[in-house]
Amino acid sequence: MNKSLLLASLFAAVALTACGKKEEAPAPAPAPVAAPAPAPAPVAEAASEAASAVGAAADAAASAVGAAADAAASAVGAAASAVGK
């Protein structure tokens, strides 16, 4: 009796579980990717101009750092003179 009750419960649990499952829809296929077009000549020119601008900006930044260092050194010198008085 116990085995048949256990078997009937197991069968009912499997049946209820199977009825509750729903199939998932398959994922949509990815869209085909087009090959990128070759870069036109103006892009190459723009890249060259951008590289030149970066170089100029780096030079300007270096000179600004030098000027700031000089100003800081002058300020330290002036502070040392003021303290010494």
PyMOL Python script that loads the backbone (N, CA, C, O; Angstrom):
from pymol import cmd

cmd.read_pdbstr("""\
ATOM      1  N   MET A   1       0.825  -1.197   0.000  1.00  0.00           N
ATOM      2  CA  MET A   1       0.000   0.000   0.000  1.00  0.00           C
ATOM      3  C   MET A   1       0.857   1.244   0.000  1.00  0.00           C
ATOM      4  O   MET A   1       0.592   2.178  -0.757  1.00  0.00           O
ATOM      5  N   ASN A   2       1.891   1.273   0.845  1.00  0.00           N
ATOM      6  CA  ASN A   2       2.751   2.449   0.904  1.00  0.00           C
ATOM      7  C   ASN A   2       3.493   2.661  -0.413  1.00  0.00           C
ATOM      8  O   ASN A   2       3.655   3.793  -0.868  1.00  0.00           O
ATOM      9  N   LYS A   3       3.950   1.543  -1.032  1.00  0.00           N
ATOM     10  CA  LYS A   3       4.674   1.666  -2.299  1.00  0.00           C
ATOM     11  C   LYS A   3       3.758   2.176  -3.398  1.00  0.00           C
ATOM     12  O   LYS A   3       4.172   2.999  -4.214  1.00  0.00           O
ATOM     13  N   SER A   4       2.536   1.704  -3.432  1.00  0.00           N
ATOM     14  CA  SER A   4       1.620   2.144  -4.480  1.00  0.00           C
ATOM     15  C   SER A   4       1.224   3.614  -4.261  1.00  0.00           C
ATOM     16  O   SER A   4       1.044   4.356  -5.227  1.00  0.00           O
ATOM     17  N   LEU A   5       1.092   4.029  -3.011  1.00  0.00           N
ATOM     18  CA  LEU A   5       0.785   5.435  -2.717  1.00  0.00           C
ATOM     19  C   LEU A   5       1.961   6.327  -3.112  1.00  0.00           C
ATOM     20  O   LEU A   5       1.768   7.401  -3.683  1.00  0.00           O
ATOM     21  N   LEU A   6       3.172   5.879  -2.806  1.00  0.00           N
ATOM     22  CA  LEU A   6       4.376   6.621  -3.176  1.00  0.00           C
ATOM     23  C   LEU A   6       4.511   6.696  -4.692  1.00  0.00           C
ATOM     24  O   LEU A   6       4.848   7.747  -5.237  1.00  0.00           O
ATOM     25  N   LEU A   7       4.250   5.589  -5.369  1.00  0.00           N
ATOM     26  CA  LEU A   7       4.343   5.558  -6.828  1.00  0.00           C
ATOM     27  C   LEU A   7       3.277   6.444  -7.465  1.00  0.00           C
ATOM     28  O   LEU A   7       3.553   7.126  -8.451  1.00  0.00           O
ATOM     29  N   ALA A   8       2.080   6.443  -6.924  1.00  0.00           N
ATOM     30  CA  ALA A   8       1.011   7.292  -7.454  1.00  0.00           C
ATOM     31  C   ALA A   8       1.341   8.767  -7.235  1.00  0.00           C
ATOM     32  O   ALA A   8       1.069   9.595  -8.106  1.00  0.00           O
ATOM     33  N   SER A   9       1.924   9.107  -6.080  1.00  0.00           N
ATOM     34  CA  SER A   9       2.311  10.499  -5.804  1.00  0.00           C
ATOM     35  C   SER A   9       3.411  10.951  -6.748  1.00  0.00           C
ATOM     36  O   SER A   9       3.398  12.074  -7.254  1.00  0.00           O
ATOM     37  N   LEU A  10       4.365  10.054  -6.977  1.00  0.00           N
ATOM     38  CA  LEU A  10       5.457  10.377  -7.886  1.00  0.00           C
ATOM     39  C   LEU A  10       4.937  10.581  -9.301  1.00  0.00           C
ATOM     40  O   LEU A  10       5.350  11.515  -9.988  1.00  0.00           O
ATOM     41  N   PHE A  11       4.042   9.719  -9.736  1.00  0.00           N
ATOM     42  CA  PHE A  11       3.450   9.845 -11.067  1.00  0.00           C
ATOM     43  C   PHE A  11       2.670  11.157 -11.200  1.00  0.00           C
ATOM     44  O   PHE A  11       2.762  11.828 -12.227  1.00  0.00           O
ATOM     45  N   ALA A  12       1.909  11.522 -10.176  1.00  0.00           N
ATOM     46  CA  ALA A  12       1.131  12.768 -10.210  1.00  0.00           C
ATOM     47  C   ALA A  12       2.064  13.986 -10.252  1.00  0.00           C
ATOM     48  O   ALA A  12       1.800  14.956 -10.963  1.00  0.00           O
ATOM     49  N   ALA A  13       3.155  13.922  -9.481  1.00  0.00           N
ATOM     50  CA  ALA A  13       4.098  15.048  -9.476  1.00  0.00           C
ATOM     51  C   ALA A  13       4.742  15.220 -10.848  1.00  0.00           C
ATOM     52  O   ALA A  13       4.890  16.344 -11.329  1.00  0.00           O
ATOM     53  N   VAL A  14       5.123  14.115 -11.476  1.00  0.00           N
ATOM     54  CA  VAL A  14       5.739  14.193 -12.810  1.00  0.00           C
ATOM     55  C   VAL A  14       4.730  14.707 -13.824  1.00  0.00           C
ATOM     56  O   VAL A  14       5.073  15.525 -14.677  1.00  0.00           O
ATOM     57  N   ALA A  15       3.502  14.243 -13.744  1.00  0.00           N
ATOM     58  CA  ALA A  15       2.477  14.680 -14.691  1.00  0.00           C
ATOM     59  C   ALA A  15       2.192  16.169 -14.549  1.00  0.00           C
ATOM     60  O   ALA A  15       2.057  16.878 -15.547  1.00  0.00           O
ATOM     61  N   LEU A  16       2.101  16.644 -13.304  1.00  0.00           N
ATOM     62  CA  LEU A  16       1.836  18.073 -13.099  1.00  0.00           C
ATOM     63  C   LEU A  16       3.018  18.929 -13.551  1.00  0.00           C
ATOM     64  O   LEU A  16       2.835  20.017 -14.096  1.00  0.00           O
ATOM     65  N   THR A  17       4.206  18.439 -13.323  1.00  0.00           N
ATOM     66  CA  THR A  17       5.388  19.184 -13.747  1.00  0.00           C
ATOM     67  C   THR A  17       5.458  19.256 -15.264  1.00  0.00           C
ATOM     68  O   THR A  17       5.787  20.302 -15.822  1.00  0.00           O
ATOM     69  N   ALA A  18       5.155  18.162 -15.927  1.00  0.00           N
ATOM     70  CA  ALA A  18       5.205  18.133 -17.385  1.00  0.00           C
ATOM     71  C   ALA A  18       4.137  19.028 -17.988  1.00  0.00           C
ATOM     72  O   ALA A  18       4.366  19.635 -19.034  1.00  0.00           O
ATOM     73  N   CYS A  19       2.997  19.122 -17.365  1.00  0.00           N
ATOM     74  CA  CYS A  19       1.930  19.973 -17.898  1.00  0.00           C
ATOM     75  C   CYS A  19       2.251  21.459 -17.733  1.00  0.00           C
ATOM     76  O   CYS A  19       1.786  22.291 -18.512  1.00  0.00           O
ATOM     77  N   GLY A  20       3.033  21.780 -16.735  1.00  0.00           N
ATOM     78  CA  GLY A  20       3.334  23.183 -16.475  1.00  0.00           C
ATOM     79  C   GLY A  20       4.444  23.741 -17.347  1.00  0.00           C
ATOM     80  O   GLY A  20       4.621  24.958 -17.404  1.00  0.00           O
ATOM     81  N   LYS A  21       5.197  22.884 -18.029  1.00  0.00           N
ATOM     82  CA  LYS A  21       6.301  23.372 -18.847  1.00  0.00           C
ATOM     83  C   LYS A  21       5.779  23.969 -20.140  1.00  0.00           C
ATOM     84  O   LYS A  21       4.865  23.439 -20.772  1.00  0.00           O
ATOM     85  N   LYS A  22       6.378  25.073 -20.510  1.00  0.00           N
ATOM     86  CA  LYS A  22       6.051  25.695 -21.785  1.00  0.00           C
ATOM     87  C   LYS A  22       7.330  25.774 -22.590  1.00  0.00           C
ATOM     88  O   LYS A  22       8.397  26.067 -22.052  1.00  0.00           O
ATOM     89  N   GLU A  23       7.219  25.514 -23.868  1.00  0.00           N
ATOM     90  CA  GLU A  23       8.396  25.602 -24.719  1.00  0.00           C
ATOM     91  C   GLU A  23       8.746  27.058 -24.945  1.00  0.00           C
ATOM     92  O   GLU A  23       7.878  27.896 -25.190  1.00  0.00           O
ATOM     93  N   GLU A  24      10.040  27.342 -24.859  1.00  0.00           N
ATOM     94  CA  GLU A  24      10.485  28.702 -25.121  1.00  0.00           C
ATOM     95  C   GLU A  24      10.615  28.896 -26.621  1.00  0.00           C
ATOM     96  O   GLU A  24      11.012  27.988 -27.351  1.00  0.00           O
ATOM     97  N   ALA A  25      10.270  30.102 -27.068  1.00  0.00           N
ATOM     98  CA  ALA A  25      10.400  30.404 -28.490  1.00  0.00           C
ATOM     99  C   ALA A  25      11.877  30.484 -28.842  1.00  0.00           C
ATOM    100  O   ALA A  25      12.665  31.023 -28.065  1.00  0.00           O
ATOM    101  N   PRO A  26      12.260  29.968 -29.978  1.00  0.00           N
ATOM    102  CA  PRO A  26      13.671  30.052 -30.352  1.00  0.00           C
ATOM    103  C   PRO A  26      14.086  31.507 -30.557  1.00  0.00           C
ATOM    104  O   PRO A  26      13.297  32.342 -30.998  1.00  0.00           O
ATOM    105  N   ALA A  27      15.330  31.782 -30.228  1.00  0.00           N
ATOM    106  CA  ALA A  27      15.835  33.144 -30.373  1.00  0.00           C
ATOM    107  C   ALA A  27      15.846  33.526 -31.845  1.00  0.00           C
ATOM    108  O   ALA A  27      16.160  32.698 -32.701  1.00  0.00           O
ATOM    109  N   PRO A  28      15.505  34.773 -32.143  1.00  0.00           N
ATOM    110  CA  PRO A  28      15.516  35.180 -33.553  1.00  0.00           C
ATOM    111  C   PRO A  28      16.945  35.153 -34.104  1.00  0.00           C
ATOM    112  O   PRO A  28      17.912  35.414 -33.389  1.00  0.00           O
ATOM    113  N   ALA A  29      17.044  34.837 -35.369  1.00  0.00           N
ATOM    114  CA  ALA A  29      18.355  34.763 -36.001  1.00  0.00           C
ATOM    115  C   ALA A  29      18.950  36.165 -36.085  1.00  0.00           C
ATOM    116  O   ALA A  29      18.237  37.123 -36.385  1.00  0.00           O
ATOM    117  N   PRO A  30      20.248  36.295 -35.822  1.00  0.00           N
ATOM    118  CA  PRO A  30      20.865  37.619 -35.898  1.00  0.00           C
ATOM    119  C   PRO A  30      20.839  38.144 -37.330  1.00  0.00           C
ATOM    120  O   PRO A  30      20.928  37.383 -38.294  1.00  0.00           O
ATOM    121  N   ALA A  31      20.716  39.449 -37.441  1.00  0.00           N
ATOM    122  CA  ALA A  31      20.682  40.073 -38.756  1.00  0.00           C
ATOM    123  C   ALA A  31      22.062  39.958 -39.395  1.00  0.00           C
ATOM    124  O   ALA A  31      23.078  40.047 -38.706  1.00  0.00           O
ATOM    125  N   PRO A  32      22.099  39.762 -40.700  1.00  0.00           N
ATOM    126  CA  PRO A  32      23.402  39.660 -41.357  1.00  0.00           C
ATOM    127  C   PRO A  32      24.141  40.995 -41.270  1.00  0.00           C
ATOM    128  O   PRO A  32      23.550  42.068 -41.396  1.00  0.00           O
ATOM    129  N   VAL A  33      25.441  40.893 -41.054  1.00  0.00           N
ATOM    130  CA  VAL A  33      26.261  42.090 -40.914  1.00  0.00           C
ATOM    131  C   VAL A  33      26.903  42.398 -42.252  1.00  0.00           C
ATOM    132  O   VAL A  33      27.550  41.541 -42.855  1.00  0.00           O
ATOM    133  N   ALA A  34      26.722  43.624 -42.711  1.00  0.00           N
ATOM    134  CA  ALA A  34      27.317  44.030 -43.973  1.00  0.00           C
ATOM    135  C   ALA A  34      28.796  44.343 -43.755  1.00  0.00           C
ATOM    136  O   ALA A  34      29.184  44.823 -42.690  1.00  0.00           O
ATOM    137  N   ALA A  35      29.597  44.076 -44.741  1.00  0.00           N
ATOM    138  CA  ALA A  35      31.023  44.369 -44.648  1.00  0.00           C
ATOM    139  C   ALA A  35      31.223  45.883 -44.661  1.00  0.00           C
ATOM    140  O   ALA A  35      30.562  46.593 -45.419  1.00  0.00           O
ATOM    141  N   PRO A  36      32.143  46.381 -43.816  1.00  0.00           N
ATOM    142  CA  PRO A  36      32.359  47.827 -43.798  1.00  0.00           C
ATOM    143  C   PRO A  36      32.965  48.308 -45.115  1.00  0.00           C
ATOM    144  O   PRO A  36      33.774  47.623 -45.741  1.00  0.00           O
ATOM    145  N   ALA A  37      32.557  49.480 -45.503  1.00  0.00           N
ATOM    146  CA  ALA A  37      33.055  50.064 -46.743  1.00  0.00           C
ATOM    147  C   ALA A  37      34.479  50.564 -46.522  1.00  0.00           C
ATOM    148  O   ALA A  37      34.826  50.952 -45.406  1.00  0.00           O
ATOM    149  N   PRO A  38      35.293  50.562 -47.547  1.00  0.00           N
ATOM    150  CA  PRO A  38      36.648  51.082 -47.380  1.00  0.00           C
ATOM    151  C   PRO A  38      36.615  52.570 -47.050  1.00  0.00           C
ATOM    152  O   PRO A  38      35.738  53.301 -47.513  1.00  0.00           O
ATOM    153  N   ALA A  39      37.576  53.007 -46.249  1.00  0.00           N
ATOM    154  CA  ALA A  39      37.614  54.400 -45.816  1.00  0.00           C
ATOM    155  C   ALA A  39      37.939  55.308 -46.993  1.00  0.00           C
ATOM    156  O   ALA A  39      38.901  55.063 -47.722  1.00  0.00           O
ATOM    157  N   PRO A  40      37.149  56.346 -47.181  1.00  0.00           N
ATOM    158  CA  PRO A  40      37.437  57.275 -48.271  1.00  0.00           C
ATOM    159  C   PRO A  40      38.651  58.144 -47.939  1.00  0.00           C
ATOM    160  O   PRO A  40      39.081  58.204 -46.787  1.00  0.00           O
ATOM    161  N   ALA A  41      39.188  58.800 -48.931  1.00  0.00           N
ATOM    162  CA  ALA A  41      40.387  59.620 -48.766  1.00  0.00           C
ATOM    163  C   ALA A  41      40.198  60.756 -47.766  1.00  0.00           C
ATOM    164  O   ALA A  41      41.139  61.040 -47.025  1.00  0.00           O
ATOM    165  N   PRO A  42      39.038  61.432 -47.694  1.00  0.00           N
ATOM    166  CA  PRO A  42      38.907  62.519 -46.715  1.00  0.00           C
ATOM    167  C   PRO A  42      39.094  62.052 -45.278  1.00  0.00           C
ATOM    168  O   PRO A  42      39.520  62.836 -44.430  1.00  0.00           O
ATOM    169  N   VAL A  43      38.790  60.806 -44.989  1.00  0.00           N
ATOM    170  CA  VAL A  43      38.983  60.287 -43.635  1.00  0.00           C
ATOM    171  C   VAL A  43      40.470  60.248 -43.313  1.00  0.00           C
ATOM    172  O   VAL A  43      40.873  60.584 -42.199  1.00  0.00           O
ATOM    173  N   ALA A  44      41.283  59.842 -44.274  1.00  0.00           N
ATOM    174  CA  ALA A  44      42.720  59.795 -44.063  1.00  0.00           C
ATOM    175  C   ALA A  44      43.271  61.201 -43.827  1.00  0.00           C
ATOM    176  O   ALA A  44      44.144  61.398 -42.983  1.00  0.00           O
ATOM    177  N   GLU A  45      42.761  62.167 -44.572  1.00  0.00           N
ATOM    178  CA  GLU A  45      43.193  63.550 -44.374  1.00  0.00           C
ATOM    179  C   GLU A  45      42.788  64.050 -42.994  1.00  0.00           C
ATOM    180  O   GLU A  45      43.573  64.710 -42.314  1.00  0.00           O
ATOM    181  N   ALA A  46      41.580  63.741 -42.584  1.00  0.00           N
ATOM    182  CA  ALA A  46      41.110  64.171 -41.265  1.00  0.00           C
ATOM    183  C   ALA A  46      41.942  63.531 -40.159  1.00  0.00           C
ATOM    184  O   ALA A  46      42.235  64.175 -39.152  1.00  0.00           O
ATOM    185  N   ALA A  47      42.321  62.278 -40.340  1.00  0.00           N
ATOM    186  CA  ALA A  47      43.153  61.603 -39.345  1.00  0.00           C
ATOM    187  C   ALA A  47      44.524  62.262 -39.252  1.00  0.00           C
ATOM    188  O   ALA A  47      45.079  62.409 -38.163  1.00  0.00           O
ATOM    189  N   SER A  48      45.063  62.656 -40.396  1.00  0.00           N
ATOM    190  CA  SER A  48      46.365  63.337 -40.403  1.00  0.00           C
ATOM    191  C   SER A  48      46.274  64.689 -39.712  1.00  0.00           C
ATOM    192  O   SER A  48      47.162  65.062 -38.946  1.00  0.00           O
ATOM    193  N   GLU A  49      45.197  65.423 -39.983  1.00  0.00           N
ATOM    194  CA  GLU A  49      45.002  66.729 -39.336  1.00  0.00           C
ATOM    195  C   GLU A  49      44.803  66.563 -37.831  1.00  0.00           C
ATOM    196  O   GLU A  49      45.281  67.380 -37.045  1.00  0.00           O
ATOM    197  N   ALA A  50      44.109  65.523 -37.438  1.00  0.00           N
ATOM    198  CA  ALA A  50      43.888  65.270 -36.013  1.00  0.00           C
ATOM    199  C   ALA A  50      45.207  64.943 -35.324  1.00  0.00           C
ATOM    200  O   ALA A  50      45.448  65.390 -34.203  1.00  0.00           O
ATOM    201  N   ALA A  51      46.051  64.178 -35.978  1.00  0.00           N
ATOM    202  CA  ALA A  51      47.350  63.847 -35.405  1.00  0.00           C
ATOM    203  C   ALA A  51      48.200  65.100 -35.235  1.00  0.00           C
ATOM    204  O   ALA A  51      48.900  65.245 -34.233  1.00  0.00           O
ATOM    205  N   SER A  52      48.142  66.008 -36.211  1.00  0.00           N
ATOM    206  CA  SER A  52      48.875  67.271 -36.106  1.00  0.00           C
ATOM    207  C   SER A  52      48.344  68.101 -34.949  1.00  0.00           C
ATOM    208  O   SER A  52      49.118  68.704 -34.205  1.00  0.00           O
ATOM    209  N   ALA A  53      47.021  68.133 -34.797  1.00  0.00           N
ATOM    210  CA  ALA A  53      46.415  68.898 -33.706  1.00  0.00           C
ATOM    211  C   ALA A  53      46.812  68.326 -32.353  1.00  0.00           C
ATOM    212  O   ALA A  53      47.042  69.076 -31.405  1.00  0.00           O
ATOM    213  N   VAL A  54      46.893  67.011 -32.260  1.00  0.00           N
ATOM    214  CA  VAL A  54      47.309  66.385 -31.006  1.00  0.00           C
ATOM    215  C   VAL A  54      48.749  66.756 -30.685  1.00  0.00           C
ATOM    216  O   VAL A  54      49.076  67.037 -29.532  1.00  0.00           O
ATOM    217  N   GLY A  55      49.603  66.758 -31.688  1.00  0.00           N
ATOM    218  CA  GLY A  55      50.991  67.150 -31.477  1.00  0.00           C
ATOM    219  C   GLY A  55      51.103  68.587 -31.005  1.00  0.00           C
ATOM    220  O   GLY A  55      51.879  68.889 -30.099  1.00  0.00           O
ATOM    221  N   ALA A  56      50.329  69.476 -31.617  1.00  0.00           N
ATOM    222  CA  ALA A  56      50.344  70.879 -31.214  1.00  0.00           C
ATOM    223  C   ALA A  56      49.827  71.035 -29.791  1.00  0.00           C
ATOM    224  O   ALA A  56      50.366  71.827 -29.017  1.00  0.00           O
ATOM    225  N   ALA A  57      48.797  70.294 -29.445  1.00  0.00           N
ATOM    226  CA  ALA A  57      48.250  70.371 -28.089  1.00  0.00           C
ATOM    227  C   ALA A  57      49.260  69.854 -27.067  1.00  0.00           C
ATOM    228  O   ALA A  57      49.368  70.401 -25.969  1.00  0.00           O
ATOM    229  N   ALA A  58      49.988  68.820 -27.416  1.00  0.00           N
ATOM    230  CA  ALA A  58      51.010  68.294 -26.507  1.00  0.00           C
ATOM    231  C   ALA A  58      52.115  69.321 -26.292  1.00  0.00           C
ATOM    232  O   ALA A  58      52.590  69.494 -25.170  1.00  0.00           O
ATOM    233  N   ASP A  59      52.527  70.004 -27.361  1.00  0.00           N
ATOM    234  CA  ASP A  59      53.546  71.047 -27.228  1.00  0.00           C
ATOM    235  C   ASP A  59      53.047  72.189 -26.353  1.00  0.00           C
ATOM    236  O   ASP A  59      53.783  72.695 -25.507  1.00  0.00           O
ATOM    237  N   ALA A  60      51.787  72.596 -26.557  1.00  0.00           N
ATOM    238  CA  ALA A  60      51.221  73.678 -25.748  1.00  0.00           C
ATOM    239  C   ALA A  60      51.131  73.276 -24.278  1.00  0.00           C
ATOM    240  O   ALA A  60      51.391  74.089 -23.391  1.00  0.00           O
ATOM    241  N   ALA A  61      50.769  72.037 -24.027  1.00  0.00           N
ATOM    242  CA  ALA A  61      50.672  71.557 -22.648  1.00  0.00           C
ATOM    243  C   ALA A  61      52.046  71.528 -21.993  1.00  0.00           C
ATOM    244  O   ALA A  61      52.180  71.870 -20.818  1.00  0.00           O
ATOM    245  N   ALA A  62      53.058  71.124 -22.738  1.00  0.00           N
ATOM    246  CA  ALA A  62      54.406  71.081 -22.185  1.00  0.00           C
ATOM    247  C   ALA A  62      54.888  72.478 -21.831  1.00  0.00           C
ATOM    248  O   ALA A  62      55.503  72.673 -20.782  1.00  0.00           O
ATOM    249  N   SER A  63      54.618  73.452 -22.691  1.00  0.00           N
ATOM    250  CA  SER A  63      55.053  74.817 -22.384  1.00  0.00           C
ATOM    251  C   SER A  63      54.258  75.387 -21.210  1.00  0.00           C
ATOM    252  O   SER A  63      54.800  76.157 -20.417  1.00  0.00           O
ATOM    253  N   ALA A  64      52.983  75.020 -21.089  1.00  0.00           N
ATOM    254  CA  ALA A  64      52.181  75.487 -19.957  1.00  0.00           C
ATOM    255  C   ALA A  64      52.697  74.897 -18.650  1.00  0.00           C
ATOM    256  O   ALA A  64      52.716  75.581 -17.627  1.00  0.00           O
ATOM    257  N   VAL A  65      53.109  73.650 -18.676  1.00  0.00           N
ATOM    258  CA  VAL A  65      53.663  73.024 -17.475  1.00  0.00           C
ATOM    259  C   VAL A  65      54.965  73.717 -17.094  1.00  0.00           C
ATOM    260  O   VAL A  65      55.214  73.964 -15.914  1.00  0.00           O
ATOM    261  N   GLY A  66      55.795  74.033 -18.082  1.00  0.00           N
ATOM    262  CA  GLY A  66      57.044  74.742 -17.802  1.00  0.00           C
ATOM    263  C   GLY A  66      56.793  76.111 -17.189  1.00  0.00           C
ATOM    264  O   GLY A  66      57.471  76.507 -16.242  1.00  0.00           O
ATOM    265  N   ALA A  67      55.809  76.840 -17.736  1.00  0.00           N
ATOM    266  CA  ALA A  67      55.471  78.158 -17.207  1.00  0.00           C
ATOM    267  C   ALA A  67      54.929  78.046 -15.789  1.00  0.00           C
ATOM    268  O   ALA A  67      55.238  78.884 -14.942  1.00  0.00           O
ATOM    269  N   ALA A  68      54.131  77.030 -15.521  1.00  0.00           N
ATOM    270  CA  ALA A  68      53.589  76.845 -14.176  1.00  0.00           C
ATOM    271  C   ALA A  68      54.698  76.506 -13.188  1.00  0.00           C
ATOM    272  O   ALA A  68      54.665  76.953 -12.041  1.00  0.00           O
ATOM    273  N   ALA A  69      55.671  75.728 -13.621  1.00  0.00           N
ATOM    274  CA  ALA A  69      56.794  75.393 -12.743  1.00  0.00           C
ATOM    275  C   ALA A  69      57.619  76.636 -12.428  1.00  0.00           C
ATOM    276  O   ALA A  69      58.058  76.821 -11.293  1.00  0.00           O
ATOM    277  N   ASP A  70      57.828  77.486 -13.427  1.00  0.00           N
ATOM    278  CA  ASP A  70      58.564  78.731 -13.199  1.00  0.00           C
ATOM    279  C   ASP A  70      57.810  79.642 -12.229  1.00  0.00           C
ATOM    280  O   ASP A  70      58.404  80.243 -11.334  1.00  0.00           O
ATOM    281  N   ALA A  71      56.494  79.733 -12.422  1.00  0.00           N
ATOM    282  CA  ALA A  71      55.690  80.568 -11.536  1.00  0.00           C
ATOM    283  C   ALA A  71      55.714  80.029 -10.111  1.00  0.00           C
ATOM    284  O   ALA A  71      55.773  80.804  -9.156  1.00  0.00           O
ATOM    285  N   ALA A  72      55.668  78.720  -9.959  1.00  0.00           N
ATOM    286  CA  ALA A  72      55.709  78.128  -8.622  1.00  0.00           C
ATOM    287  C   ALA A  72      57.049  78.391  -7.965  1.00  0.00           C
ATOM    288  O   ALA A  72      57.107  78.671  -6.768  1.00  0.00           O
ATOM    289  N   ALA A  73      58.131  78.305  -8.733  1.00  0.00           N
ATOM    290  CA  ALA A  73      59.451  78.567  -8.178  1.00  0.00           C
ATOM    291  C   ALA A  73      59.570  80.028  -7.738  1.00  0.00           C
ATOM    292  O   ALA A  73      60.158  80.322  -6.697  1.00  0.00           O
ATOM    293  N   SER A  74      59.009  80.935  -8.533  1.00  0.00           N
ATOM    294  CA  SER A  74      59.027  82.348  -8.160  1.00  0.00           C
ATOM    295  C   SER A  74      58.218  82.577  -6.885  1.00  0.00           C
ATOM    296  O   SER A  74      58.629  83.350  -6.019  1.00  0.00           O
ATOM    297  N   ALA A  75      57.083  81.918  -6.768  1.00  0.00           N
ATOM    298  CA  ALA A  75      56.242  82.080  -5.589  1.00  0.00           C
ATOM    299  C   ALA A  75      56.947  81.546  -4.348  1.00  0.00           C
ATOM    300  O   ALA A  75      56.849  82.140  -3.275  1.00  0.00           O
ATOM    301  N   VAL A  76      57.644  80.449  -4.486  1.00  0.00           N
ATOM    302  CA  VAL A  76      58.383  79.884  -3.356  1.00  0.00           C
ATOM    303  C   VAL A  76      59.503  80.849  -2.942  1.00  0.00           C
ATOM    304  O   VAL A  76      59.737  81.074  -1.755  1.00  0.00           O
ATOM    305  N   GLY A  77      60.180  81.407  -3.934  1.00  0.00           N
ATOM    306  CA  GLY A  77      61.245  82.373  -3.636  1.00  0.00           C
ATOM    307  C   GLY A  77      60.701  83.603  -2.932  1.00  0.00           C
ATOM    308  O   GLY A  77      61.308  84.095  -1.980  1.00  0.00           O
ATOM    309  N   ALA A  78      59.554  84.106  -3.395  1.00  0.00           N
ATOM    310  CA  ALA A  78      58.959  85.288  -2.765  1.00  0.00           C
ATOM    311  C   ALA A  78      58.506  84.962  -1.354  1.00  0.00           C
ATOM    312  O   ALA A  78      58.653  85.795  -0.460  1.00  0.00           O
ATOM    313  N   ALA A  79      57.965  83.791  -1.131  1.00  0.00           N
ATOM    314  CA  ALA A  79      57.528  83.401   0.208  1.00  0.00           C
ATOM    315  C   ALA A  79      58.730  83.268   1.132  1.00  0.00           C
ATOM    316  O   ALA A  79      58.661  83.665   2.295  1.00  0.00           O
ATOM    317  N   ALA A  80      59.811  82.724   0.639  1.00  0.00           N
ATOM    318  CA  ALA A  80      61.008  82.582   1.463  1.00  0.00           C
ATOM    319  C   ALA A  80      61.570  83.944   1.821  1.00  0.00           C
ATOM    320  O   ALA A  80      62.052  84.135   2.938  1.00  0.00           O
ATOM    321  N   SER A  81      61.520  84.894   0.897  1.00  0.00           N
ATOM    322  CA  SER A  81      61.991  86.245   1.180  1.00  0.00           C
ATOM    323  C   SER A  81      61.115  86.928   2.211  1.00  0.00           C
ATOM    324  O   SER A  81      61.612  87.630   3.091  1.00  0.00           O
ATOM    325  N   ALA A  82      59.796  86.719   2.100  1.00  0.00           N
ATOM    326  CA  ALA A  82      58.867  87.354   3.049  1.00  0.00           C
ATOM    327  C   ALA A  82      59.047  86.779   4.440  1.00  0.00           C
ATOM    328  O   ALA A  82      58.925  87.518   5.417  1.00  0.00           O
ATOM    329  N   VAL A  83      59.323  85.526   4.567  1.00  0.00           N
ATOM    330  CA  VAL A  83      59.521  84.889   5.864  1.00  0.00           C
ATOM    331  C   VAL A  83      60.845  85.352   6.479  1.00  0.00           C
ATOM    332  O   VAL A  83      60.940  85.516   7.695  1.00  0.00           O
ATOM    333  N   GLY A  84      61.857  85.561   5.648  1.00  0.00           N
ATOM    334  CA  GLY A  84      63.157  85.959   6.124  1.00  0.00           C
ATOM    335  C   GLY A  84      63.196  87.393   6.648  1.00  0.00           C
ATOM    336  O   GLY A  84      64.147  87.744   7.346  1.00  0.00           O
ATOM    337  N   LYS A  85      62.224  88.222   6.350  1.00  0.00           N
ATOM    338  CA  LYS A  85      62.235  89.635   6.789  1.00  0.00           C
ATOM    339  C   LYS A  85      61.835  89.770   8.209  1.00  0.00           C
ATOM    340  O   LYS A  85      61.791  90.882   8.735  1.00  0.00           O
TER     341      LYS A  85
END
""", "prot")
cmd.dss("prot")
cmd.show_as("cartoon", "prot")
cmd.util.cbc("prot")
cmd.orient("prot")
